[in-house]
Amino acid sequence: MKRIVILGSTGSIGTNTLDIIGKFTEKFQAVGLTANDNVDKLEEQVRTFSPAVVAMADQAAAERLRARCKGLKTATLAEADLVISAIVGGAGLVPTLAAITAGKFVALANKEPMVMAGRLMQEEARKRGVRIFPVDSEHSALFQSMEGHRVEDIRRLILTASGGPLWNLTKEQLRDVTVEQALKHPNWKMGDKITIDSATLMNKGLEVVEARWLFDIPASKIEVVVHRESIIHSLVEYADRSVIAQLGLPDMRTPIAYAMNYPERVPLDLPSLNLAQIGTLTFFNPDHDRFPCLTLGYDALRIGGTMPAAMNAANEVAVQAFLDRRIGFLGIAETIRRTMDAHKPIEVSTVEDALHTDAWARAKAGDVVNSLSAPAR
């Protein structure tokens, strides 16, 4: 029995994780759940899974949940064997790092902590003798494709990108993209923030940074290819030019379950991949002109230090401003670029360095958003 804590249990990754736990109760037990402010969803999860510890980031929501769940029996808290980190955005850094410091194995579903302080997280994991398992479908694919092979033999990591819902639009058309258009992902059902990141290709910019720290591979060996069907989730090329890939229908339960039960696999009740039915798999080079956020990701990694943390914070502010209809779609990349241009990076020696940068960049990005959304004089 593996005891699981889920940070961000009411989101897409969290609910899929609980779906797996519910189907394999002989293998997994949910002992702790956290959420931001979705009281209704968390109450439902508490009643179903009876975790020993529940926490909410929003105090008023926590009081409502406590009142609703008064009297429910819960299991005696046991030390968690695995922490699923699925909190959206940079808010996941502190709790994820705390889990590692406490000696917990971590299944990392949110890429932002690794973007903000990847070196620190890996140093702490090595010090504590714990592992960080990737849950992102692309990084899980890389992880699976590297199993049994020597890191020294790796020539390239190739991250696949769906291209999102806006891939076929011209730059002029992108200026007028609506929130509704940007949220219509062709392959994946995800939360709003990550869906917008997919539309801008910032998701891939963040994943390049994450891959660098997860696998200790330099940026020069990390490439991105647009693969519209989302069947090949990523590939690894080796020195002899052999390429190992992981394929499957787009369903996050597969990489979640692999991280949860590594190195064993669980028999998920999902449709099988039928290549003959799919027929054709297509590939394109990313368009850095129409989707500059990918370039910004590479730039942040090249500059290093606190620049990835600044980029990530600016992106979170810009995406929310777009969702709130305060800026246009192209304003997302513009906000990030202006924030990065203004940032003077330092080394990330402590988690406070990343957190101070995060706060600074959010304020700066907010100023940029205000300037972009202000009416012309």
N, C-alpha and C positions, 0 to 999 in steps of 0.2 A: 504493500500500500504506500503510494507516494503522496505526501501531504503538500497541498498547493496553496500558495497565497497569490491572489490576482490583484495587481495594482491597476485600477481602471476596469472594473468588472462589468460596467453597464455599457461599454462601448462595443464596437464590432468584434475586436479580438477577444475581449472578455467574455462576451456572450457565446462566441464560438468555442472558447476554452471550456466554459461550463457545459456546453452541449456535449463535448467529448467526455467530461467528467461524469455527466449524467448517464452516458451510455456504457461507461466502463467503471462502474462503482467498485468493482473488485480490485481495480488498479489505482484509482485516484480518489482523493478526498479534498474538498475545498475547506481549508481551515481559516482563511482570512480573505475578506473582500474589501476593496476601497473604491470609492466613486467621488465624483465632484458634487453634483447637486440633484441627480435623478433619483428622487426618493421612491417613486412608484416602482421603478425597475429594480432598485436595490432591495426594496421590501420583498418583492416577488422572489428574488434570488435567496434572500435570507430564509424565507419560509420553505423554499425548496431544498436548499443545501445545508442549512443549519451551521454556518461557520461560527467558530468560537469568537472571532474578533471581526468587527466591522467598523470602518472609519469613513467619514465624509469630509471633504475639504471645506464645504460650505457649512458654517456652524448652525445656521437656521434650519438647513435641510437635515443636519444630524439630529437636532432636537425633535423634528417631526418624525424621523425614522425611529428614534428611541421610544417615542410615545406609541407609535403604531405597533412596534414589535415587543412591547413590554410583556413579559411572561413567557416568551418563547424559550423552549429548552435548546441549549447549544452544547456541543461536545466540549470536553475539557481541551483547552488549547495545547496543542503539541507543536514542537519546533518544526517549522516548515522545511521540507526537503528541496523545494523549488519555488522561486518567486517569478511569476509571469509579469513582466513590466510592460503594461499596455496603456499607460497614461499618455494622453495626447500632448505633444509639444515638450518644451523645455522644462515644464513642471515635473517631468519624470526624472530629472537628473538626481536630485537630492535623495528621494526614496530608493532609487535604483542603486546608487552608490552606497547608501546605508545598508542595503541588503547584501551587497558584495562584502562590505566591511564586516558585517556580522557573520560572514562565512557561508552565505547562501549561494547555491547555484542559481543562475538567473537565465530565464528565457526572454530575450530582448525583442519586443515587438515594436517599440517606438524607437526610431533611429536617432532622435534628437539628443539624448544623453551622450551617445557615442560621438555625435557631431560636436557637441559642446566641450567634452572633456574625455575624448577617447583614450588618450595616453594615460591619464590618471586612472581611468576605470580599469584598463588592462594591467597597469602596474599593481593596483590594489588586488585584482583578481589573482595575479601570480603570487603576490605576497600571502594571500589567504588560502591559496591552493584550491580555488574554485574555478568553474568554467562558465563562460557566457555563451549560451546557445542562441543563434539567430532564429527569429521567427518570420521576419520579412520573407516573402516568397522568393525574392531574388537572392538574398543572402543565404537562405536555407538551401537553395539550389547550388550555390557555390560551395557551401559547406559539405553537402552530399557528394558533389563532384570532386571534392578534394580528399574525401575519405580514402585511406589506403594508398595515397600518393605523397611524394616528398615535396615540401614547399619549395625546396631549391630547384625543382624541375618545372615550376610554373613559369610560363612565358607571358600569359595574359589572363586576366579575369574579364569576362564579357558580360556585363549587366544588360538584360533585355528590358525594354520599355514599351508599354502598349502604345505610347503616343497620345493617350487620353482621348477625350471626346472632340478635341478641336484640331486634330492633326492635319486635316485636309483644308483648313481655312487659310486664306491669304493673310498677310500682315494687316492689310486694310480691314478685312473682315474681323480680325481679332480685336480691333479697336472697339467694336460695337457688341462684343460678346456679352450675353446676359448671364446672371448667376445660374439661371435654370439650365442654359446650354452647357455651362462649365461643369455642372453637377451630374450630367448624364454620361457616366462612364460606360463604355461599350462592353466591358468584360467583368469588372469587379464591383461588388457592392461594399462600399466603404463609408467612413464618416466624411462629413463635409470638408474638413480641413485637408485630409490626405487626398480627397478627390480633386480639390482645386490644385494641390501640389502636383498631381498627375497631369492635370490640364496644362500647367505652366512648364512641366518637366523639372521643376524644382525638386520633386520627389526623387528624381534620378540624381540631381546634384547633391542632395543630402546622402543618397545611398553610396555615391562615390567616396565621400568622406568617411562614411560608416565602414565601408569595405576596407579602406586603407587601415583602419585601426582594428577591426575585427580579425583580419587575416594577416596583418603586418606586411602588406604589399604596397609598394610605392605607387603614387598616382600615375606615373608613366606606364604602368602595367595594367591600368584599369580603363576599360573602354565601355562605351554604351552603343547598343544597336537597337533601333526601333523594330519591334516585332508585334504587329497589330493583333495577332490572334491570342497572345498570352498563353501559349502552349509550352514553349521552351522558356523556362523561368530564369535561367542564366547558364553560362558555359565557362569552362576552364580549358585553356590551351596549354599544352605542355611543350617542353623543349624539343621533343621529337615530332611536333606538329599534330599529335593526337589531340582531339577535342572531346572532352567529356561534358555531357549536358544532363540536366534533370528536366523531365517533361511531365505534364499532367494537366488536367482540366483546371481552370482557375477556381480554386476553393481553398480558403485560408485554413480550413481544418487540417489539411494535409501537413503543412509545415508546423502548425501548432502542435499536432500530435507527435510529430517526429522529435521536436524539442522536449516535449513533456516526457517521452518514454525512451529517449536515446539510451543505448544504441538499438533497442528493439523497436519494431514497428507494431502499430495496432491495426486490426482489420476494420477500417472505416467503411461504412455503408454508403459509398459514393459511386457515381457513374464511372465506368472505365473509359480510358482514352481510346477513341476509335479513329485512327489516323486516316483510314480509307474514307470515313464519313466526312472528316474535315477537309481532306483533299489537298489543300494548298497551304503552305506556311510562307509568309512574306517577311522581308527584311529591308530596312532602309537606314541610311545614315541619319543621325539627328540633325535637325536644322537649327543651328545656333543663332541665326538671324531672327527667325520667327519666335524662337523659344530661348531667349538669352539666359534664363535661370540656370540652365545646365552649365553654361560657361562660368557663371558666378560661383557655382559649386566648385569647379576646378580651380578658379582663381583663389577662393578662400582656402582651399587645401594647399595650394602652392605658397601662399603668403604665410599660412600657419598661425601658430599662437592662438590668440583669442578671436581671430578673424572668422573662423567657422561659427563661433558662438554668436558673434554680431550678425552674421548673415542669417542664421537660424531665427534669432529674435526678430529681426526686421521682416523676415518672411511671415512669421506668425502674425505680426501686426498688420502687414499688408494684406494677407489673405482674409483676416477678419474684416478689414476695411472694405474689401471687395464684396464679401458676403453681406456686409451692411449697406452695400450700394453707395459707398462714399467715394470710391475711386473706380476707374475702369479696369478692365482686365490687364492691359499693358502697364497700368500704374503699379502692379505688383512688382514686376522686375525693376521698374524705375525707383520705387521706394527702397528696394534692397540695394540697388547699385549706389544710390546717393548715401545711404547709411554706411555701406562699406567704404566708400570714398572718404567719408569723414572720420572713420575709425583709425586710431593709432594702436595697432596690436601689440600685446606683450605676451610673454610665455605664460602658459597655463600651469603654474606651479602648485596652486591649491584650487579647491573647488570654488573658493570665494572669488578667484580671478575670473572664472567663467560666469559666476552669478552677477558680479559687478558689471561685466561686459553685457550680459543679458539685459540688466536693468537700464544701462546707458543706451543700448541699441534700441530698446523698446521706446524710450523717450524720444530719441532722435528720429526713429521711423514714424512715430506719431506726429512729429513736427512736419516731416515730409508729406505724410498723408494730408495733413491740414493744408499745406501749400498746394497740393494737387487738387484737393476738393474745393478750395476757395474759388468763388466766382471771379471771372476775369474782370479787371478794372478798366 
